[in-house]
Amino acid sequence: MRYLLTLGVFIHWGLVNLMAVEPVEQGGIKAGFAEQDITPSIGMEQPGGYGKSFHKSFHDACKVRAAVFDDGKKRVALVGFDALITPRTLALEVRKEIEERCGIPGDAVMIGASHSHSSGPVGMVLPGELDFASELVQRLGYEESSMADAGYLLKVRKAMVDAVVMADKTKVPATLGFGSGQEGSVSFNRRLRMKNGLTFSHPGPGNPDILEYAGPIDPEVGVIAAWDENGTLLGTVVNFACHATASPGGISANWICYLEQTMQGALGSRAPVVFLTGASGDVTQVDNLSTTQRPAPETWSRLVGGRVGAEAVKVILGMTRTSEVKLDAKQKIWNIKRRVPSAQRVSKALEVVSQPKPLGDTTEWMFAKEIVMLDALVKHQPQSEVEVQAIQIGPVGLASNPAEYFVENGLRIKKEGGFALTFPVSLANGSAGYVPTEKAFQPDGGGYETRLTYYSNLEVTAGTQMADAGIELLKSMQPMALPVPPKAPLFKQPWRYGNVPPELE
């Protein structure tokens, strides 16, 4: 770490300040960044599973990080926070309060969770969410499922609002840079085709029945950076598609902690890093085709975060900056039907949960619990409200969805959205569970992500609907071209030191 900081000081003074003196276009964009602490307490629930688990130790802080941009006509805010999901009610409450306190419209605020499995209790079940249901369903939801903490949700809500208000209050004239790099060595598609004709999630390294990966990854590291008029880095936005399940141990922002450390150390800056996760519903750090032993969690977290952070630094150092940046924000909200468990399956699930939860393998009991809870949900609320949002920051188009979204649909949005750079943002402005591709539901599909649960239950076409909506919103905007460096001066004469033939004597 000392080496990183020493190197960071050298780069900061030797390179970043040199970049600050290059000519930049004059214009009117303002930018502000801020962060707030949302570290949960030891003993609170640790999210990420269908049952309860509790934090026993601390590793690093969890945060809310916010960026506000203002082009003189519109303001937009990007909020990234270290959490598993973004509850819809939380997003709506935060947006309402932001609009009341600083006037940024709710539809111009994008709130995305990093999907850290080592963060605080924001889900899966919310307090009071199942009060409409039977005593059995309430017991299964409140006592046997991963559940949000009401006090912690209030803490996160306040931190989000405060971060955006502070970022807006402290925004200054700025220049922005945009770019992307490639980091393809730390993420892998966790779904694999098997010899039995199906697709399994995490079938395990060394499994002789594995044929090949069932889908791609998205190795692009997307970056937005902002500097003030003196060339001081104000903050960055980073977009990358990989589950945050490396979990170094204890309460943690997960590998995003080392993304931030790497960037701040290399750039000699404490500027906030707003991380927004890409389409990573089927992408993790686990390579099921690897023949080597997996790294320890701490090493693994450093590997993923460090390499993604290093790539982001490379992108920043090569950016051309501009102050001519147009902003825009649009959204589409509609209802998507839920998949409904059959009466026969519900009956069998009720039989299973009527028995005590086993001490050993709880898989059958746990997913029976989910079916019973889902049955109550679809009778009470057969459709789910879904929001897709698009925000433009110059040549970058961000297209959000509320899902653990499959990477193929994210890649389609990038291809068809029409922007020079497109950042799909998952787990934003709501929580819709896993949303696979339609292909995953075909006879050769399957796997964990297609399981029917209280958390994941949208109809088969949901992923396509979200992609269509995101592309439509992006195409309704007017993308800007990426800024380019100024042209070199016209040739006058060669360097006289070097325009000589070989000298042998």
N, C-alpha and C positions, 0 to 999 in steps of 0.2 A: 504494500500500500504506500510506503514511503517513496518507493521508486515511481509509482504512478503519480504521486503528488509533485515530486521533483520534476518529472518529465512534463507534468501539466503546467508547471510554472514556466518552464522553458518554452513550451509550445505557445503558452498564452502571450508571453512577452515577445517571443521570436517570430511567431507566425500570425497569431490572431490580430495583434496590433498592426502588423504589416498589412494584413488584409483590410484594416480599418481605413487606411489612407488611399485605397483605390477609389477611383471616381464612381459615384453612385448617382442614379437619377434622383431628381428632386420631386417631391410630391407630398401627399397628405395622409399616409397611413400612420396610425398610432397603435401602440401595443403595450399591454401590461400583463404581468404574471404575478401569481401569489400562490402560497401553499398553506395548509393547515394540518395539524396533527389529528389523526383519528385512530390512534393505537388503542386496541381493546385491552381490557384488563385480564390478567391471568385468572382462569376459572370460567371465563365466558366461553360460549360455544364456538367451536371451530367449524366453519362451513365446509361443504364439498362432498358430503355423502348423504345417503337417505336415512341415516340414523344419527344419534347424538354422539358428539366427540367434544372434548373440552381442552382448552389451552392450559398447558402446564409450565411453559417457560417463554422467555422473550428473546428474540433474535435481533430484530430491527424495527424501526417505526413504520407504521402505516400512515399514509397521507392522502389528502385531497390536493390536487394541483390544478390551477385554473389559468387559462389564457384568454384575454379579451383583445379583440381587434376592432378598430374604428376607422372607417375610410371617409368620415365626414358626412356620410349619408346613412350608413347602416353600421350597427355594432353586432358582433357575434361573439359568443363565448364557448370555449371548449373546456370541459371539466373531466379530468381523469381521476379515478380514485381507486385505492387498493382495497378491492372487495370482490367477492365471488360474482355477484349479480347486481343489477340495478332495479330494485322494486319499482313498479310503475307508479304507485302512490307517492313514493319518495321523490321521484323525478318531477311529478306534477306539482307537489308542494314546494319543492326547491325553486322551480321555474316561477311559480306565482310570487314567491317572496322576493326573488331577484328582480322581477319586473316592478314590484312595489317599491323596492329600496333604491334601485339605480336606473330603472327604465329600460333595461334590455328586454326585448320581447321574449316571451317563453319559447316561441317557435324558433328563436335564433340561439338557443342554449342547448348544446349537445352534452349529455352526461353519460360517460361510459365507464364501466367497471373493468378492471384489469384481469379479472377472473382468478385472483389469488386464492388458492386453497388454504392459505395460512393466515388469513386476515380475520376481520371481525364478523359478528353475527348479524347479517342483513337479510337472511333467508334460511331455509327455503320457504317455510311457513311463516306468515306474519301474525303477530298477536291479534286475536279476535277474528282472524280470517275465516275460521271454520265455525263460528258461533251459530251459523244457520243450520248446522248438521246435527246428526244424532250424537248421543254421548259416546258411542263407540268410535265414530269418526273423529270426534274432538280428542278423545284419548290417543288415538293413533297419530293424529297430527301434532298435538301439543306436547305429548309425553314421549312419543316414540320416534319423532322426526326431527331433523335439523330445523331449528326455529330462530327467528330473529329476536333480538333483545330490544324492547321498546325504548329504554333509556339510551342505548347505543344508537338507535336510529335517529333519535333527537340530536345526539352529538354529531352524527354525520350530516344531518340536514343543516345544522347551524354552521358547520365547517364549510360546507359547499357554498352556502350563501355568502358567508364572510369572505371566502377566497375570491369569489367572482366580484363582489363589491370592492374589495381591496385592489384586485387587478384592474378594475375599471377606474378606480380613484387615482391610481398611480400610473396610468398609461401615459406614455410620452411619444413624441414624434420618433419614428423608427424606420429602419430599412429591414426588409425581409429577404430571406433566401429560401429556396425550395430545391429539393433533390431527393434522390433515392439511390441506394446501393443494394448489393446482393450478399446475403448471409445464408448459405444453403447447407451448412454442416451441423446445425444444432436442432433442427426440427424435422419430424418424420410423420407421415400419415400413419395413424395407429390402426387403421382398418386394413385387413389383408384377406386376399382371396385364398380359399382353402380347397383342398382336393375333393371335399364332399360337395362342392358347387356353391357353397354359401360364403358369406363374408363375415369374419369375426373381428371384434375389437380386441386388441392386445392378446393375441393367441399365445404369446410367449416366445422368447428367443430360443432357438434350437428346436422348435416344433417341426417335426418332419412333414407335417401335413400342410405347411404354408407353401403357396405357389408364388405370390407376388403382392406388392402393395396394391390396394384397391383404389387409390386415388393419389393426387399430386400433393405438393406443398406449395406455399407461396413464400419464396425466399426474399422478397423485396422488403427493404427497410426504408420506409418513407419518413422524410424529415422536413419540418418547417423550423426555421431559426429566426430570431429577431434581435437586432442590435439598436441601441440608442444612437444619438447623433455623435457621441464621442467614441463609438465603436465598442462599447461595453455590451457584452451579451446579456440580454434581458431574460431569455428563456427559449425553450425548444419544445416542439411537439414531435413525438416518435410513434410510428405505426408499424406493428409487426404481428404476424400470425403464428402464435404458439400458445398452447395451454400454459398457465402459470401453476404447474404442479411439480416443479423441482423441489420446492419446500425445504429450505436449508435447516429447518428445525425451530419449533416454537413460533411465536407471533412474528409475522414477517410479511413484507411486500412481495415475497417470493423472489424469483430471479430479476424482477424489475428493480430490486434494491441494488443489484450489481450493474444493471444498465445505467442507473443514475450515478453510482460511484465512478464507473469507468468514464462516463462523459464529463462529469464535473472535475474529476482528477486530471484527465488529459487536457481539458480546456482551461484549467486553473480558475474555475468559476463555480459559484454556488447557485447559479441560475436554475430555476425549476425546470424539471423535465416532465412534461405532460404526456403520459403514455396512454395510448388508445389501442386496444387489442384488435387485430384484424380478424378475418374469417378463419377461426381456428377450432371449430367444433370437432373436427376429426384430425387435428394436428397437435402433437405433443413433442416433448424432448426425448421420448422413448423410441428407440429403433428396434423393432421386433425381429429384424433380420440380422442384427449384430451378433457376432460370435465372441465378443469380448464382454468381460464383466462390467456391469453398470457402475458408474462413479458413485461415491458417497453423496448424499443430498447437498451438503455444503459445496463440494467440488462441482457438482452438476449445476447448481444455481450460479456459481461464479462463471462457469463455462458458457452457459446460455446468455446470461446478462452481459458478461464481459465481451463476448464476440459480437452480439447485437449492438452494444454500446460503442465498441470500437469501429464498427462499420458506420454507425451514425456520425461519429467524429470525423471519419474520412469524408463523408458526404458534406458535412458542415465546412470543412477546410477548403473544399473545392467550390463553394457556392458563389454565384454572382448575385449581388444584392440589388434590390429595387425598393423605392418608396411608392411606386405606382401600383397599387393593389386594390382590386375591386372585390367587394364582399357581397354575398347574397345568402339567403336562407329560405328553405321551403320544407314543407312536411306533408305527409299523407297519413291519415288515420282511418282505419277501417276495422271490421270484425272478421276474424277467421274462425271457421268451425273447428271444434275439437274432434279427435277420433274417439269413438265410443266403445268401451269394452262390452263384449257380449254378455247376455244374462247368465249364460252357462259359466263363463269365466269369473264373473262377479260372485256367483254362488260358490264356486270352488275356493275363491280367495277368502270368502267369509268363513268357510270351514277351516282354512289354514290359520287365520288370525284369531280364531276362537280358541286355539291351542296356545299354551305358553310359548314365548319366543325361545327357540333352542339356544343352548349355550355355545354350540360349535358354529357350523356353517348356517348363517341366517339368511342366505340369498333368497330361498323360496318364501320365507316368512316376510322378508322385507318388501319384495315386489308384490306379494299378495296384499300387504298393507297399502301399497301405492294404488293398486286397482280398486280397493274398497274406498279409498279417499277420492280417487278420480271419479268413481261412479256417483258419489255424492256431488262432486263439483259439476259434472256435465248436466245433472238434473237441475242444479241451481243456476248454472251459467254455461249453456251449451256452446257459447262462442267466447273468444278472447279478443280484447281490444289490442290492436297492434299499430305501432307507429314506425314509419320509415321517414328519415329526415335527410336532407342534403344541405350541406353548408359549403359555400365557395369561399376560398381565400386565394385570390389571384388565379394562378394556374393549377391549384389543387382543388379537387372536389372530394369532400368527405361524405360518404353515404352510410348511414347508420341502420342497424336493425336491432331488435331486442333479444336475439337468439344466440345460442351456441351454434354458430352458422357454419355450414360446410364450406370448405375452401374452394371447391369447384364453382359454387355460386358467387363467391367473392371474386374469383378470377374472371368470371363472366362480366361482373359489374365493371371491373377495371378495363376489360376489353371493349365494352360497348358504351361506357359512360361519356366518352367524348372529351375527357380532360387529359392534359399532358401528364398529370399525376393524379391517381385516384386512390384514396384511402378508405377501404371498407372498414367500418367500425362496428364491432359486435357488442352484444350485451349492453346496449345503450338505450336509455329512455324507457326501459321496461324489461321484463323478464319472460321469455317465451319458451325456455327450455331448449333442448336440442332440436334443431330444425335441419334435417338431412336433405340431400337431393332426392328427387323422385326416384332416381335409379336405385337408391339404397333400399327402397321398399319393393323392388322387383324380386322375383323368385331367387335370384343369385345374390340378393342383398342380405340384410340382417345386421346383427351386431348390437352392442350396448346402446348406441345412440338411437336406434329405432324402437327400443323398449317403450311400452306404453306405461306412463307413470303420471302421478299428480303434477309433476314438474314438466314433463315433455309429452305433449299430446295433441299438437296441432295437426290439421289434416295434411295429407301427403303432398299437396301442391303448395304448402305454405312457403317453402323456400323459393320456389319459382315466383310466387306472388310478390315476395319481398324484393327479389332481384329486379323484377319488372318495374316495381314502384321506384326503386332507387335509380334505375337507369332513366326512367321517365323524368324524374325530378332533375337529375343531372343534365339531361339533354335540353331541359327548358331554360337552362342558364347559359351565360355567354362566357366560356372559358377564356382566360388570358394565356398568352404564350409564356413559356419559361424565360426569365431574363437571361440575356447573353452578355458576355464580357464586351467591353468597348473594342473596336477594331484597332489593330496596331497602326502606328503612324506609317506614312508612305516611305518606301525605301529611299535612302539618300546615298549611303556609301557603306562598304563592308568594314568590318572591324580590322583596322590596319595591323594589329598584332598578329592576326591569323591569316592574312592573305599573301602568304609567301610559299615558295616551293620547298621541298625537303632540303635541309642544310646538312651536308655530310662533312664539311670541313670549315 
